[in-house]
Structures are given as C-alpha cells and as structure tokens.
Amino acid sequence: MTLEASYLTAVRESYDTVAADYAEQVKRPTQLDPLSRALLAAFAEAVQEGGDGPVADLGCGPGFVTAHLAGFGLSVFGIDLSPRMVEQARRAHPGLTFGVGSMTALDIEDGTLGGVLAYYSTHHTPPELLPRIYAEFRRTLAPGGCLMLAGHVGDGERLRPAQAYGGHPVSYESYLQPADRLAELLGEAGLEVTARVVQEPEAGRKWPIATLLARRPASGVGGK
C-alpha cells in the first residue's frame, strides 16, 4: 500500500469511528477565542474583496465552520474524507452542500475558487505529501483567490494517539511542522503568504496555533 493510500485509509476509518462524539465535543466557532474568530472574519472579508467566488472548506468535519463562513455571506461548501463526518454535516446544516473527497485530488475545476479553508485539517498529512496538497489548493484557487490554513504547529513532532474523542480507537497520526516551514512550502506551491499569526498554547495545551493567510497571485510569477 502506498504512503498516500495508507494515511488516507487511517484518517477515513478513524474519523468514521469518532464522528458522532467529535461533533458533540469539538468547539463551535462562537466558542473560539477572539483572535481565532477575528481571523475567520478576516478571511471571509478577503474572499469577498477578491471577487467573492465560492469557498471550499476542506476537511470540514461536521460543518460548523462551513456554516459560520456562510453566515458572513460566502458561497461555501464542505468536503471531508470521512463519509460519516459528511453525514453529520448534512444533518446539522441541511441548507449547505457537503461531499466526500480528498485534498490529495480534489474534484474541483482549475481556478474556480474564491477561497480555500483548511482549518485544523492538514496535520494528518505526512510532511512529504504536503506539497501535493498545497499544489491542489493553488490549482483550484482563482487568480487572487485566498487560502486560510490553521492548526497546531511544532518542531517536527509525530503523534500517534491510540484513542480519541470518548476513548474510540484511532489509527491516524499527526505531524506538527514549524510555521516557517509551512509558509515555505506554500510559497514553493505558488501561493503568496500575506499574513502569519502564531498564538501561544492555550491552558493545558502543549502546542502553539499558527494561522497563515495566502493568495494565488493575480498576475506575474505563479499567477498564470
């Protein structure tokens, strides 16, 4: 089994297992800290100023952040690798569109998105496969389109939890890269990083949170 197929299988099966408890336990956007909420609002405004094209929430889980972005007036849809997560999202938000898919090969036409959100959804990706995912972000974004990438960062930690969300067995791994490395990889994929915010760990947490805002250049280098 290839590395890509192995990690996708582990993530899909694990989140199918924890989907119901995850949907109950995960924070809603209104429960996030003020800075995290402000960054989501800033992303929404940047998408609107850049042409207000459709937004893909990749790794959307139960769709809470998808619905939050829709509340800003964005035309947003969600994609998740886990069919049971997609079921949770459709049940909670019947007015929005959700589908099963992988960030490694998005069923989205080139240059059609006004925005891509990857909110705590790329940390299960082995570092050597991040360039492929970032290339998909760039491919699907329209010139001038915006990306928001957020999640925990670290110094190359590799985490292998045995259980999660109510004690369910999981087989996925998490990989925490430095924020500078993520920004470097986004640049190599042809995306221009416009902002980088690192928040210190919350009480009881070990790892900082990094949020990177980037865009596909409207013209010039990387903008063709």
C-alpha positions, 0 to 999 in steps of 0.5 A: 500500500502506498504512503498516500493510500495508507494515511488516507485509509487511517484518517477515513476509518478513524474519523468514521469511528469518532464522528458522532462524539467529535461533533458533540465535543469539538468547539463551535466557532462562537466558542473560539477565542477572539483572535481565532474568530477575528481571523475567520472574519478576516478571511471571509472579508478577503474572499469577498474583496477578491471577487467573492467566488465560492469557498471550499472548506476542506476537511470540514468535519461536521460543518460548523465552520462551513456554516459560520463562513456562510453566515458572513455571506460566502458561497461555501461548501464542505468536503471531508474524507470521512463519509460519516463526518459528511453525514453529520454535516448534512444533518446539522446544516441541511441548507449547505452542500457537503461531499466526500473527497480528498485534498490529495485530488480534489474534484474541483475545476482549475481556478474556480475558487474564491477561497480555500479553508483548511482549518485544523485539517492538514496535520494528518498529512505526512510532511512529504505529501504536503506539497501535493496538497498545497499544489491542489489548493493553488490549482483550484484557487482563482487568480487572487483567490485566498487560502486560510490554513490553521492548526497546531504547529511544532518542531517536527513532532509525530503523534500517534494517539491510540484513542480519541474523542470518548476513548474510540480507537484511532489509527491516524497520526499527526505531524506538527511542522514549524510555521516557517516551514509551512509558509515555505512550502506554500510559497514553493506551491505558488501561493503568496503568504500575506499574513502569519499569526502564531498564538501561544498554547492555550491552558493545558495545551502543549502546542502553539496555533499558527494561522497563515493567510495566502493568495494565488497571485493575480498576475506575474510569477505563479499567477498564470 
